[in-house]
Amino acid sequence: ASVDTKTSLVDGTKVYWCYGDELAVKGAGSPFTNSLDFGETAAETSFTGEVETADEYYAVYPYNAFRYWEGTVAHMYSDPMQGGRFDMLGPIITAAKTTSQDKSFSFKNLLGLIHFKIDHDHDMIRAVIVKSNGREPLTGTFTVDCAADTPEVTVTEGQYFSSIHANSGIGGGDFYLSLFPGTYAEGFTF
C-alpha cells in the first residue's frame, strides 16, 4: 500500500481525509474514492463508487486493511509492522453504516492508539516495539460486524506486539502504534 494513501492528523487531534483515501463498501466490486485533489485534506468529503442498491450500506476504512465481507461482517487486518507516522499504514481503522435515504457515513474507530514522541533524530534507534506482557493479541486479523450500533472487534488471529522499524534510524517527531481494544492485565513492555 502506498504511504500517501491515509488520513491525516490536524492540530494533533482532528482526523482529516486526504487525497487517495479509499473505502471498502459492502456490495461494491472496487474501492470507493474521494474527490480531494492531491495535497488537499478535509474534515468531510464525498466518496464515489458503484454498489448494489440496498436498504443499508456498510463501509470500512482503509481499503488496504480490508480482506472480505461475510454478510455485514468485515474481515480486516492490522499489521504488526507499522509505519509509525499517522499518515502511514496502521494507525486508524474504522467502520460505518448508513441507510439508502441518508447516504452519510459516520465512521467509528475500531483500534486504540499509543502515541509517543521522539525529540530528535536518532541513528541508533532502529525499532520501537510494544508487547503485551500477558501475550494478549495487539495486532493481526479481526472481524467487525458493521451492522452493530457499536462495532466490536473480534480477534481471529493475533500477534502480541506492534512495532516500527527503520534501517537508517528513526527520525524525531510524533509516532503512533495501533492495537486491539481490550484489557491487558499484565500491562505492556515498550
C-alpha positions in Angstrom: 0.0 0.0 0.0 1.2 3.5 -0.8 2.2 5.5 2.3 0.4 8.5 0.8 -2.9 6.8 1.0 -4.0 7.6 4.5 -5.9 10.1 6.6 -4.0 12.9 8.2 -3.9 14.4 11.7 -4.6 18.1 12.1 -3.8 20.1 15.2 -2.7 16.8 16.9 -6.3 15.5 17.4 -8.5 16.1 14.3 -8.6 13.3 11.7 -9.0 14.7 8.2 -9.5 12.8 4.9 -6.7 13.0 2.3 -6.4 12.6 -1.4 -6.1 8.9 -2.2 -8.2 7.6 0.7 -10.3 4.6 -0.2 -13.2 2.8 1.4 -14.4 -0.8 1.2 -18.2 -0.7 0.8 -20.3 -3.9 1.1 -21.6 -4.9 -2.3 -19.0 -2.8 -4.3 -16.6 -4.6 -6.5 -13.9 -2.0 -6.2 -13.0 0.7 -3.6 -14.8 4.0 -3.3 -12.6 7.0 -3.8 -12.9 10.6 -2.7 -12.9 13.8 -4.7 -10.0 15.6 -3.0 -7.1 16.9 -5.1 -3.5 15.9 -4.4 -2.3 17.6 -1.2 -5.8 18.6 -0.1 -7.3 17.5 3.2 -10.9 17.9 4.6 -12.9 17.0 7.7 -15.7 15.8 5.4 -15.6 14.6 1.8 -17.7 12.8 -0.8 -16.7 9.3 -1.9 -17.9 7.8 -5.2 -18.2 4.3 -6.4 -20.7 1.7 -7.6 -22.6 -0.5 -5.3 -25.7 -2.7 -5.4 -28.9 -1.0 -4.2 -29.7 -1.8 -0.6 -31.6 -0.5 2.4 -28.4 -0.2 4.4 -24.8 0.3 3.4 -21.6 -0.7 5.3 -18.1 0.6 4.9 -14.6 0.1 6.4 -11.5 2.2 6.1 -8.8 1.9 4.9 -9.3 -0.3 1.9 -5.9 -1.8 2.3 -6.8 -3.2 5.8 -9.9 -4.9 4.4 -9.9 -8.5 3.4 -13.5 -9.6 2.5 -17.2 -9.3 3.6 -19.2 -12.1 5.2 -22.7 -10.7 5.4 -22.4 -7.5 7.4 -19.1 -8.7 8.9 -15.9 -7.2 7.5 -12.7 -9.3 7.8 -9.8 -6.9 8.5 -6.1 -6.9 9.2 -4.0 -4.7 11.5 -0.3 -5.1 10.5 2.1 -5.6 13.5 4.8 -3.9 11.4 3.6 -0.3 11.2 4.8 2.9 9.7 4.6 4.8 12.9 3.6 8.1 11.4 -0.1 9.0 11.4 -0.2 9.1 7.6 1.2 5.6 7.2 -0.3 2.2 7.2 -1.7 1.1 10.5 -3.0 3.6 13.0 -6.6 4.3 12.0 -9.1 1.5 11.1 -12.7 2.5 11.2 -16.2 1.2 10.3 -19.5 2.8 9.5 -23.1 2.2 8.3 -25.8 4.3 6.7 -29.2 3.9 5.1 -30.2 4.3 1.5 -32.0 7.6 2.5 -29.2 9.1 4.5 -26.1 8.0 2.5 -23.8 9.7 5.0 -21.3 7.5 6.8 -20.1 8.4 10.3 -17.0 6.4 11.0 -16.1 4.9 14.4 -12.6 3.9 15.4 -12.0 0.2 15.9 -8.5 0.2 17.4 -6.7 2.0 20.1 -3.6 4.2 19.6 -0.4 4.5 21.6 1.1 8.0 20.9 4.7 8.8 21.8 7.3 11.4 20.8 11.0 11.2 20.0 12.6 14.6 20.5 15.2 14.4 17.7 16.6 12.1 15.0 18.4 9.0 16.3 20.7 6.9 14.1 20.9 4.3 16.8 17.2 3.7 17.3 16.3 1.1 14.7 13.0 -0.1 16.2 10.3 0.7 18.7 8.3 -2.4 19.9 5.3 -2.6 22.2 4.5 -6.0 23.6 1.7 -7.2 25.8 3.2 -8.8 28.9 0.4 -11.3 29.1 0.7 -12.2 25.4 -2.8 -10.8 24.6 -3.0 -10.0 20.9 -2.3 -6.4 19.9 -2.5 -6.7 16.1 -3.4 -9.3 13.4 -6.6 -10.4 11.7 -10.0 -9.5 13.2 -13.7 -9.1 12.3 -16.2 -6.3 12.9 -19.9 -6.5 12.4 -20.7 -3.2 10.7 -24.5 -3.6 11.3 -24.0 -3.3 15.1 -24.7 0.2 16.6 -21.3 -0.1 18.4 -19.0 -2.0 16.2 -16.9 -4.5 18.2 -13.5 -6.0 17.2 -13.3 -9.8 17.4 -9.7 -11.1 17.1 -9.4 -14.1 14.9 -5.6 -14.4 14.9 -3.2 -12.1 16.6 0.3 -11.0 17.4 1.3 -9.8 20.8 3.3 -6.9 19.5 3.1 -3.7 17.4 6.3 -2.2 16.1 8.1 0.4 14.0 11.3 -0.4 12.2 13.8 1.8 10.3 17.1 0.6 8.8 18.7 4.0 8.9 17.3 5.1 12.3 14.1 6.5 13.4 13.7 10.3 13.0 12.3 12.7 15.5 8.6 13.5 15.8 5.3 12.1 16.8 4.6 8.4 16.4 1.5 6.2 16.7 1.1 2.5 17.1 -2.3 0.9 16.8 -3.5 -2.0 18.9 -6.7 -4.0 19.6 -9.0 -2.7 22.2 -9.1 -4.8 25.3 -7.8 -5.4 28.8 -4.1 -6.0 29.2 -4.0 -7.4 32.7 -0.2 -7.6 32.9 0.4 -4.3 31.0 2.9 -3.5 28.2 6.6 -3.5 27.6 7.7 -0.6 25.5 
